[in-house]
Amino acid sequence: MYFLTTLACTIITGVLWFFFKDRKSLHLDILTITFGSSTLMWLIDCIFTASEGEPFLSFDDPTDGWIALAAFVGAIFFWIVLSFILNNNKRVEAK
């Protein structure tokens, strides 16, 4: 479930970045890369669990939803903090 959540977030932010790439202050590229890297991490995890004989995707464990929510919130928090830092540095350099 967490793999599909991060994959959907990667696709959504990738499309948003494509349409709003002229607005550099949004830093949607950072958010897309963050979700993309977490999708890659969960894909590798799914491949290794499938190689151990378990199903590739599992919806049985209720903690998967909490893991997906934590990955989403963590990426959004990372993006907000990094965007604030980068936008603040541009303002300081402009003075």
PLY file of the C-alpha trace (Angstrom):
ply
format ascii 1.0
element vertex 95
property float x
property float y
property float z
element edge 94
property int vertex1
property int vertex2
end_header
0.00 0.00 0.00
2.81 2.42 0.81
4.40 1.73 -2.58
1.19 2.66 -4.38
0.74 5.76 -2.23
4.21 7.10 -2.97
3.84 6.16 -6.65
0.61 8.16 -6.87
2.27 11.10 -5.08
5.22 10.92 -7.48
2.94 11.00 -10.49
0.82 13.85 -9.11
3.80 16.00 -8.13
5.52 15.21 -11.44
2.50 16.47 -13.36
2.27 19.55 -11.11
5.97 20.24 -11.61
5.55 19.91 -15.39
2.75 22.46 -15.49
4.26 24.85 -12.94
7.97 24.53 -13.75
8.16 28.23 -14.57
7.43 28.99 -10.89
10.82 28.17 -9.45
9.92 29.39 -5.95
7.55 26.43 -5.46
10.45 23.94 -5.70
8.14 21.18 -6.93
11.17 19.44 -8.39
12.39 18.75 -4.85
9.02 17.29 -3.88
8.94 15.12 -7.01
12.45 13.82 -6.36
11.58 13.12 -2.72
8.49 11.11 -3.61
10.33 9.44 -6.49
13.15 8.28 -4.25
10.72 6.91 -1.68
8.86 5.11 -4.48
12.14 3.56 -5.60
12.89 2.51 -2.02
9.47 0.86 -1.61
9.78 -0.79 -5.06
13.05 -2.41 -4.00
11.37 -3.49 -0.75
8.47 -5.03 -2.69
10.88 -6.86 -5.00
12.79 -8.34 -2.06
9.60 -9.42 -0.30
8.41 -11.04 -3.53
11.74 -12.88 -3.83
11.15 -14.30 -0.35
7.87 -15.84 -1.47
5.49 -13.24 -0.10
3.08 -11.27 -2.31
4.46 -8.24 -4.16
1.75 -5.96 -2.78
-0.02 -6.67 0.48
-3.08 -4.93 1.89
-3.46 -7.19 4.94
-1.31 -5.32 7.44
-3.09 -2.28 8.94
0.23 -0.61 9.73
0.88 -0.15 6.00
-1.55 2.75 5.98
0.34 4.43 8.79
3.64 3.87 6.98
2.17 5.44 3.85
0.89 8.40 5.86
4.28 8.84 7.55
6.06 8.77 4.17
3.64 11.37 2.80
3.87 13.68 5.81
7.65 13.31 5.99
8.11 14.25 2.34
5.76 17.23 2.64
7.54 18.40 5.80
10.97 18.02 4.11
9.71 19.98 1.07
8.26 22.80 3.18
11.42 23.20 5.26
13.76 23.04 2.26
11.58 25.44 0.24
11.56 27.88 3.13
15.34 27.71 3.42
15.93 28.11 -0.32
13.42 30.95 -0.71
14.82 32.71 2.36
18.37 32.45 0.98
17.26 34.09 -2.26
15.77 37.00 -0.31
18.96 37.44 1.73
21.16 37.35 -1.40
18.89 39.91 -3.14
19.49 42.50 -0.38
0 1
1 2
2 3
3 4
4 5
5 6
6 7
7 8
8 9
9 10
10 11
11 12
12 13
13 14
14 15
15 16
16 17
17 18
18 19
19 20
20 21
21 22
22 23
23 24
24 25
25 26
26 27
27 28
28 29
29 30
30 31
31 32
32 33
33 34
34 35
35 36
36 37
37 38
38 39
39 40
40 41
41 42
42 43
43 44
44 45
45 46
46 47
47 48
48 49
49 50
50 51
51 52
52 53
53 54
54 55
55 56
56 57
57 58
58 59
59 60
60 61
61 62
62 63
63 64
64 65
65 66
66 67
67 68
68 69
69 70
70 71
71 72
72 73
73 74
74 75
75 76
76 77
77 78
78 79
79 80
80 81
81 82
82 83
83 84
84 85
85 86
86 87
87 88
88 89
89 90
90 91
91 92
92 93
93 94
